[in-house]
Amino acid sequence: PPPPPPPIARNAAANPPPLAIPKIPRPPVRQGSAREHSLPPPKNLPRPPARASSVG
């Protein structure tokens, strides 16, 4: 009884989760991060120092 549960739980818990978890949050994250990173690439560089200096 102990040997059968491990393989089933590992296969079903190691295959679906990583495939369904990254697939759902990846599409939305890639679209938002891709647009923001592709548009403000040079602004992010000079902006961090300005914000850090003003905040500090």
Rosetta blueprint (number, residue, H / E / L):
1 P L
2 P L
3 P L
4 P L
5 P H
6 P H
7 P H
8 I H
9 A H
10 R H
11 N H
12 A H
13 A H
14 A H
15 N L
16 P H
17 P H
18 P H
19 L H
20 A H
21 I H
22 P H
23 K H
24 I L
25 P L
26 R H
27 P H
28 P H
29 V H
30 R H
31 Q H
32 G H
33 S H
34 A H
35 R H
36 E H
37 H H
38 S H
39 L L
40 P L
41 P H
42 P H
43 K H
44 N H
45 L L
46 P L
47 R H
48 P H
49 P H
50 A H
51 R H
52 A H
53 S H
54 S H
55 V H
56 G L
